[in-house]
Structure formats: C-alpha cells, structure tokens
Amino acid sequence: MSHEGCRAELREKTNQLLHGALKHVRVAALATALVPLGTLAVRPAVAQDCGSGGCPDDTPTITATETATDTPLPTATSTFIFAGTATATVTETPTPTETAVPDTPTSTPADTATQTATETATHTATPADTATETATNTTAPTNTSVPVPTNTMVPTNTTVPTQTPTATQVPTATDVPCPTIAIPAKFDRTAIVGGNCIWFNSVIDPHKVGAGPTTIVVDNQMVQFTANGHPFAVNVPRAVVTFDRNVTTATTTFDPVGNQWVTEVPLNFDRNVFLSGVMLPVVGGLPGRIKPVTWSGRFSSEADRVKLEWQWSAAVYTKCDTGLAGLGVKPVDGSAQNPYHNSDDAGTPETIKHFVTDGARGGGGRDYTGSSSRAEAVRPCD
C-alpha cells in the first residue's frame, strides 16, 4: 500500500473511533481497540519503501500518552495524539465512583461516634476530681486552727519555771562562806580638833601567796566607833592587791569610778603592803581615848591556801582638801621596789605627810601612819 493509502485508512479509523459506536464504550474496551491501531500505524513507518526519491519530511509518527490518576477511581482520562493535526481525548467517569462515595459518609459517622464517647468520659471524670480537691481544702483550715491556741499556751507556761531558778540563784551569788574579820583598837588620849582629818589606813603582811599571780580582794570594809554619844560608821573603799612575778616595782592607785584601791606588788615581796585607806573630816572635834574603834572587812582570793596577816592604824592631818587619788600613798615598806625611796611605812600619804599632827593613834612628827593595831591572821576564802 502506498504512503497516501496508509494515511487515508488511518484517518478513517480515527473518525470511526471518535464519532462512531465506541463513544459510549468503557475505557477498558477503548484501550483494547486502540492497541492494534497503534501497532498498525507504527509498523508502516518502519517497513515502508520511500523509493529512490527518499522519504518525505512529514513522515507520520504516532505517539500514545496515557494519564492515570491513583485516586480512588474518580475520573479516567486517555489522550491520543496523532502526528499531524488530529488529537483525540476520551474522558469517562467510571461507575465505581458512585460506589466509593457512600463509603466516605459511612466511615465518618463511625469516627464521630467514637470521639463523642471519648469526650463524654472525660467530662464525667472532671467533676469527680473537683469534688476530691474541695474536700481536701476544707480539712486544711480545720487542722490549722487547732495548733494556734496550743502554741500560744506553750511560751506562757515556759516563763514560769524560767523565773524560778533565777530567784534561787540570788542567795547563791552572795559570798556567805567568806567571813567578816574585825580588829578592834583604841585612840590615844589626844583630842582631835574640828577641821582636822583622820587618815585610816591598813596593811597586809603576805606569808604565803602561792606561785602567783595571786589577787586578794577586801570588800565590805567599815570603821565604826561611838563618840560624844553619837555612833560613827565610815565606809572604806574596796581593796584589790595583786602579787605578780612580772611586776618589778610596786604601785598603788585609787580608782574613783570603782571606788577601790588597786595595788600591784612583785611576787617575792615579803614585807608590809598597803591595803586600803580613807580620810575622815572631823566636825566639831572628838575627844581622846575613844574605844573601841573597830575596822572590819571580808577577804577573798582566787588562789587556794593563801595566808597573810592584817592590821590597821590611824593618824591625824591638818590638811583635808586633798582627794584620795592625790595622796600619793606609798605601796610597800622600805626604799626598794617602789617609787618612794625612803624609810616610810606602807600607807604613808607622801603628798601631805608634812601636815601630820598628834591624835588618833599617831604622835605626829615622822609618824605618818600611826601605831598599828594587833595583827590578825587571815585565810581569804576562794
């Protein structure tokens, strides 16, 4: 068959397919009928004899393209393009599409019913949890209110026993074990003129003060006597005497704030050491031979087994305007180990000693402290 005959036959077949009885055939039958046509059209293009003049440029070529969609059978489209001017497209909606449509609403209510049941169960559990929390919170304030008055009562009861031991310690703090030691003596026959002063002074003689340092304290000191029908009670400042091996020179100072005499002495010193003193102004005059004149005091020490002797004396001075801190009291006997290198006795008021006169227990002159009373052995309590 010639080239023109092949082309005419191919066009005829195409027109029959597009406008004939195949218009209403299903896609599967249409695809079956087109396969031989494709084969028929391609085969002459390969086997034809173009003769000596060569093949023309418009050699017919048939290309078949099919587009298939993987969706669940909504629409099937087949397109056939023939070389030249003819293009054929066949589109058909398959019958199974109507069957797939009811499957979609059928699955939808099933899912909807499942979700509805799940939500209903969730809402039912929520009020149950809410009721549980409400009951828990209700009991919390009930327990809180109970311990409030209970804790309030505790400190009230605690204060009662706290005050009891404090009151018990009051008598314990007093120095009951330390006895008061008193030494009585008498004045000489010389009357004391009004305006003069009596210098009461005392000393200790250390016998055993230990390896040191040792401090001796004398408090509650008082001089008492009766004259012209009137009792006299003279308070004597507190005395603090420390024996220390680090001290090389004895000193005595008066502390007006603590109202006490403070004396420091070398540990190895073994002569009289000044203890305490007071100046008593005389008003209106005092007779001679006053007795008894008693000096008392209480001795204590932090060291054990301290032994010493204590005695006192009194001298009269015509100068009475000097305070205790300005008297310049000599701390120890002798000329060594103290600021006053003379033979004066311990307790001499160095700054006013030239104003001494006869009276009390002194004879004036160089008797700056007066005659000593008897000595009393003392064991300070610890």
C-alpha positions as CSV (number, residue, x, y, z in Angstrom):
1,M,0.0,0.0,0.0
2,S,1.2,3.4,-0.8
3,H,2.0,6.1,1.7
4,E,-1.1,8.1,0.8
5,G,-3.3,5.0,1.2
6,C,-2.0,4.3,4.7
7,R,-2.7,7.8,5.8
8,A,-6.3,7.7,4.4
9,E,-7.0,4.4,6.2
10,L,-5.6,5.8,9.5
11,R,-7.8,8.8,9.3
12,E,-10.9,6.7,8.6
13,K,-10.2,4.5,11.6
14,T,-9.8,7.6,13.8
15,N,-13.1,9.1,12.8
16,Q,-14.9,5.9,13.5
17,L,-13.4,5.7,16.9
18,L,-14.3,9.3,17.8
19,H,-17.7,9.5,16.3
20,G,-18.9,6.0,16.0
21,A,-20.2,3.4,18.3
22,L,-17.0,3.5,20.5
23,K,-18.1,6.8,22.0
24,H,-20.0,5.1,24.7
25,V,-17.7,2.1,25.3
26,R,-15.9,1.8,28.7
27,V,-12.3,2.8,29.0
28,A,-11.1,-0.8,29.1
29,A,-12.7,-1.7,25.7
30,L,-11.4,1.5,24.1
31,A,-7.9,0.8,25.2
32,T,-8.1,-2.7,23.7
33,A,-9.3,-1.4,20.3
34,L,-6.6,1.3,20.1
35,V,-3.7,-1.0,20.6
36,P,-3.8,-2.7,17.2
37,L,-4.3,0.7,15.6
38,G,-1.1,1.9,17.3
39,T,0.7,-1.1,16.1
40,L,-0.7,-0.7,12.6
41,A,0.3,3.0,12.4
42,V,3.8,2.4,13.7
43,R,4.7,-0.6,11.5
44,P,4.4,1.1,8.1
45,A,6.7,3.9,9.3
46,V,9.4,1.3,9.8
47,A,8.8,-1.0,6.8
48,Q,7.7,1.4,4.1
49,D,9.8,1.9,1.0
50,C,10.3,5.6,0.2
51,G,11.8,4.8,-3.2
52,S,14.7,6.5,-4.8
53,G,13.5,9.9,-4.1
54,G,13.9,9.4,-0.2
55,C,11.3,9.7,2.4
56,P,9.4,12.9,2.8
57,D,10.0,15.2,5.8
58,D,6.4,14.8,7.1
59,T,6.7,11.1,7.8
60,P,3.8,10.3,10.0
61,T,4.5,9.3,13.6
62,I,2.0,8.2,16.2
63,T,2.6,8.9,19.9
64,A,0.4,7.5,22.6
65,T,0.2,9.2,26.0
66,E,-2.0,8.0,28.9
67,T,-2.5,9.8,32.1
68,A,-3.8,7.7,35.0
69,T,-4.7,9.1,38.4
70,D,-4.2,7.0,41.6
71,T,-7.2,8.5,43.3
72,P,-10.0,6.1,44.2
73,L,-11.5,5.9,40.7
74,P,-12.9,9.4,40.3
75,T,-12.2,10.0,36.6
76,A,-10.2,8.2,33.9
77,T,-8.8,10.2,31.0
78,S,-6.9,8.8,27.9
79,T,-5.4,11.1,25.4
80,F,-4.1,10.0,22.0
81,I,-2.1,12.4,19.8
82,F,-1.5,11.5,16.2
83,A,1.1,13.1,14.2
84,G,-0.2,15.9,12.1
85,T,-3.4,17.8,13.0
86,A,-5.5,15.1,14.8
87,T,-5.7,14.9,18.6
88,A,-8.1,12.6,20.4
89,T,-9.0,12.8,24.1
90,V,-11.5,10.4,25.7
91,T,-12.8,11.1,29.3
92,E,-15.1,8.9,31.2
93,T,-16.4,8.8,34.7
94,P,-16.3,5.2,35.9
95,T,-19.3,3.7,37.5
96,P,-17.4,2.5,40.7
97,T,-17.0,6.2,41.6
98,E,-20.6,6.2,42.7
99,T,-20.0,3.2,44.9
100,A,-16.9,4.9,46.6
101,V,-18.9,8.0,47.5
102,P,-21.2,6.3,50.1
103,D,-18.1,4.7,51.7
104,T,-16.9,8.2,52.8
105,P,-20.1,9.1,54.8
106,T,-20.3,5.6,56.2
107,S,-16.8,5.9,57.8
108,T,-17.4,9.5,59.0
109,P,-20.3,8.7,61.5
110,A,-18.3,5.8,62.8
111,D,-15.4,8.1,63.7
112,T,-17.7,10.7,65.0
113,A,-19.4,8.3,67.4
114,T,-16.1,7.2,68.8
115,Q,-14.9,10.7,69.5
116,T,-18.2,11.6,71.2
117,A,-17.9,8.7,73.6
118,T,-14.3,9.7,74.5
119,E,-15.2,13.3,75.3
120,T,-18.2,12.3,77.4
121,A,-16.0,10.1,79.6
122,T,-13.5,12.9,80.1
123,H,-16.2,15.3,81.2
124,T,-17.5,12.8,83.7
125,A,-14.1,12.3,85.3
126,T,-13.6,16.0,85.8
127,P,-16.2,16.7,88.4
128,A,-15.0,13.7,90.3
129,D,-11.5,15.2,90.7
130,T,-13.0,18.6,91.6
131,A,-15.0,17.1,94.4
132,T,-11.9,15.4,95.8
133,E,-9.9,18.7,95.9
134,T,-12.7,20.5,97.6
135,A,-12.8,18.0,100.4
136,T,-9.1,18.2,100.9
137,N,-9.0,22.0,101.1
138,T,-11.9,22.0,103.6
139,T,-10.0,19.9,106.1
140,A,-6.8,22.0,105.8
141,P,-8.0,25.1,107.6
142,T,-9.6,22.9,110.3
143,N,-6.2,21.5,111.2
144,T,-4.5,24.9,111.0
145,S,-6.8,26.5,113.6
146,V,-6.2,23.8,116.1
147,P,-2.5,24.4,116.9
148,V,-2.8,28.1,117.1
149,P,-4.1,28.3,120.6
150,T,-2.0,25.3,121.6
151,N,1.3,27.0,120.6
152,T,0.2,30.2,122.3
153,M,-0.1,28.4,125.7
154,V,3.4,26.9,125.5
155,P,5.5,30.0,126.0
156,T,3.2,31.2,128.7
157,N,4.0,28.0,130.7
158,T,7.7,28.2,129.9
159,T,8.2,31.6,131.6
160,V,7.0,30.3,134.9
161,P,9.9,27.9,135.5
162,T,12.4,30.3,133.9
163,Q,11.9,32.8,136.8
164,T,12.2,30.1,139.4
165,P,15.9,29.3,139.0
166,T,16.7,33.0,138.8
167,A,15.2,33.6,142.2
168,T,17.1,30.5,143.5
169,Q,20.5,31.8,142.4
170,V,20.1,35.1,144.3
171,P,21.2,33.7,147.7
172,T,23.8,31.5,146.0
173,A,25.5,34.5,144.5
174,T,26.2,36.1,147.9
175,D,29.6,35.4,149.5
176,V,28.2,33.8,152.6
177,P,31.2,31.4,153.1
178,C,33.6,34.4,153.4
179,P,33.5,35.6,157.0
180,T,33.9,39.2,158.1
181,I,37.1,39.8,160.0
182,A,37.2,42.7,162.5
183,I,40.1,44.1,164.6
184,P,39.2,46.5,167.5
185,A,41.6,49.1,168.8
186,K,41.5,52.5,170.7
187,F,42.6,56.0,170.2
188,D,45.2,57.8,172.4
189,R,44.3,60.5,174.9
190,T,44.8,63.4,172.5
191,A,41.6,65.1,171.5
192,I,41.1,65.8,167.8
193,V,40.3,69.4,166.8
194,G,37.5,70.1,164.5
195,G,38.6,70.8,160.9
196,N,41.3,68.2,161.0
197,C,41.1,64.8,159.3
198,I,41.8,61.2,160.4
199,W,43.7,59.1,158.0
200,F,42.6,55.5,158.5
201,N,45.0,53.0,156.7
202,S,45.6,49.3,156.7
203,V,48.3,46.9,155.5
204,I,48.8,43.2,155.0
205,D,51.9,41.1,155.5
206,P,52.0,38.2,153.0
207,H,53.2,34.9,154.3
208,K,52.1,32.6,151.5
209,V,50.5,33.8,148.3
210,G,51.4,30.8,146.1
211,A,53.4,30.7,142.9
212,G,51.3,33.6,141.6
213,P,49.9,35.6,140.1
214,T,47.6,35.9,143.1
215,T,44.9,38.6,143.7
216,I,43.5,39.4,147.1
217,V,40.3,41.4,147.4
218,V,38.9,43.0,150.6
219,D,35.4,44.5,150.4
220,N,32.6,45.4,152.8
221,Q,35.1,47.4,154.8
222,M,33.9,49.7,157.5
223,V,35.3,51.6,160.5
224,Q,32.9,52.0,163.4
225,F,33.0,53.8,166.8
226,T,31.0,56.0,169.1
227,A,32.0,59.4,170.3
228,N,30.1,62.2,172.1
229,G,27.1,59.9,172.3
230,H,26.9,59.5,168.5
231,P,27.7,56.4,166.5
232,F,30.1,56.7,163.5
233,A,30.2,54.4,160.6
234,V,32.9,55.2,158.0
235,N,32.8,53.2,154.7
236,V,36.2,52.2,153.4
237,P,36.9,51.8,149.7
238,R,37.4,48.3,148.3
239,A,41.0,46.9,148.0
240,V,42.5,44.8,145.2
241,V,46.1,43.6,145.7
242,T,47.8,41.5,143.1
243,F,51.1,39.7,143.5
244,D,52.8,39.0,140.2
245,R,56.3,37.9,139.2
246,N,56.1,40.2,136.2
247,V,55.9,43.2,138.4
248,T,59.2,44.7,139.5
249,T,58.0,48.0,141.1
250,A,55.1,48.1,143.5
251,T,52.4,50.7,142.7
252,T,49.2,52.0,144.4
253,T,46.4,54.0,142.7
254,F,42.9,55.0,143.6
255,D,40.1,54.2,141.1
256,P,37.4,56.7,141.7
257,V,35.0,55.0,139.3
258,G,35.2,51.7,141.0
259,N,35.8,53.3,144.4
260,Q,38.7,51.0,145.0
261,W,42.4,50.9,145.7
262,V,44.5,49.0,143.2
263,T,47.9,47.8,144.2
264,E,50.4,45.7,142.3
265,V,53.4,44.1,144.0
266,P,56.3,41.8,143.0
267,L,55.5,38.2,143.8
268,N,58.5,37.7,146.0
269,F,57.9,40.8,148.2
270,D,57.7,39.8,151.9
271,R,57.1,43.0,153.9
272,N,54.0,45.1,154.6
273,V,51.9,46.0,151.6
274,F,49.3,48.8,151.6
275,L,45.7,47.5,151.6
276,S,43.2,50.3,151.9
277,G,42.6,53.8,153.4
278,V,40.0,56.6,153.9
279,M,40.2,60.2,155.1
280,L,37.5,61.3,157.7
281,P,37.0,65.0,158.2
282,V,36.3,65.8,161.9
283,V,33.4,68.2,162.6
284,G,33.2,69.9,166.0
285,G,36.1,67.9,167.4
286,L,36.4,64.4,169.0
287,P,37.6,63.5,172.5
288,G,40.6,61.3,173.2
289,R,40.6,57.7,174.4
290,I,37.7,56.6,172.1
291,K,37.2,52.9,172.2
292,P,36.6,50.5,170.7
293,V,37.3,51.6,167.2
294,T,36.7,48.6,165.0
295,W,37.8,48.0,161.4
296,S,36.1,45.1,159.7
297,G,36.2,43.6,156.2
298,R,35.8,40.5,154.1
299,F,38.8,38.8,152.4
300,S,38.7,36.6,149.3
301,S,41.2,35.3,146.7
302,E,41.0,33.2,143.5
303,A,44.1,31.2,144.7
304,D,44.0,28.4,147.2
305,R,45.7,28.2,150.6
306,V,46.7,31.9,150.8
307,K,47.9,33.0,154.2
308,L,48.5,36.6,155.4
309,E,48.3,38.9,158.4
310,W,46.3,42.1,158.5
311,Q,46.4,45.2,160.7
312,W,45.3,48.9,160.7
313,S,46.3,52.3,162.1
314,A,45.2,56.0,162.1
315,A,46.9,59.4,162.1
316,V,45.6,63.0,162.1
317,Y,46.3,65.6,159.4
318,T,45.6,69.3,159.4
319,K,45.2,69.4,155.6
320,C,41.9,67.8,154.4
321,D,41.3,69.2,150.9
322,T,43.2,66.5,149.1
323,G,41.3,63.7,147.4
324,L,42.3,60.1,147.8
325,A,43.7,59.9,144.3
326,G,46.1,62.8,145.1
327,L,47.5,61.5,148.3
328,G,50.4,59.6,146.7
329,V,50.1,56.6,149.0
330,K,53.3,54.6,149.4
331,P,52.6,50.9,148.3
332,V,55.1,49.0,150.4
333,D,57.5,49.3,153.3
334,G,61.2,50.2,152.7
335,S,63.0,52.1,150.0
336,A,63.2,49.3,147.4
337,Q,60.8,48.1,144.7
338,N,58.6,51.2,144.9
339,P,58.5,54.8,143.6
340,Y,59.4,56.3,147.1
341,H,62.9,55.6,148.1
342,N,62.6,56.3,151.8
343,S,62.1,54.5,155.0
344,D,58.4,55.5,155.3
345,D,55.9,52.8,156.1
346,A,53.4,51.4,153.6
347,G,50.3,53.6,153.6
348,T,52.1,56.9,154.1
349,P,50.4,59.8,152.2
350,E,53.5,61.2,150.6
351,T,52.0,64.4,149.2
352,I,50.6,65.6,152.6
353,K,52.8,63.8,155.1
354,H,54.3,67.2,156.4
355,F,50.8,68.1,157.7
356,V,50.7,65.2,160.1
357,T,49.9,66.1,163.8
358,D,49.2,64.3,167.1
359,G,46.0,62.5,167.6
360,A,44.1,59.2,167.0
361,R,46.9,56.5,167.1
362,G,49.7,58.8,165.9
363,G,52.1,61.0,167.7
364,G,52.9,63.4,164.9
365,G,56.4,64.1,163.7
366,R,57.5,61.3,161.4
367,D,54.7,59.0,162.4
368,Y,52.8,59.4,159.2
369,T,50.5,56.3,159.6
370,G,50.1,56.0,163.4
371,S,50.7,52.9,165.5
372,S,49.4,49.6,164.2
373,S,46.7,47.6,165.8
374,R,47.3,43.9,166.6
375,A,47.8,41.7,163.6
376,E,45.1,39.2,162.6
377,A,45.9,36.1,160.7
378,V,43.7,35.7,157.7
379,R,42.9,32.9,155.2
380,P,41.0,34.5,152.3
381,C,38.1,32.4,151.1
382,D,38.1,31.3,147.5
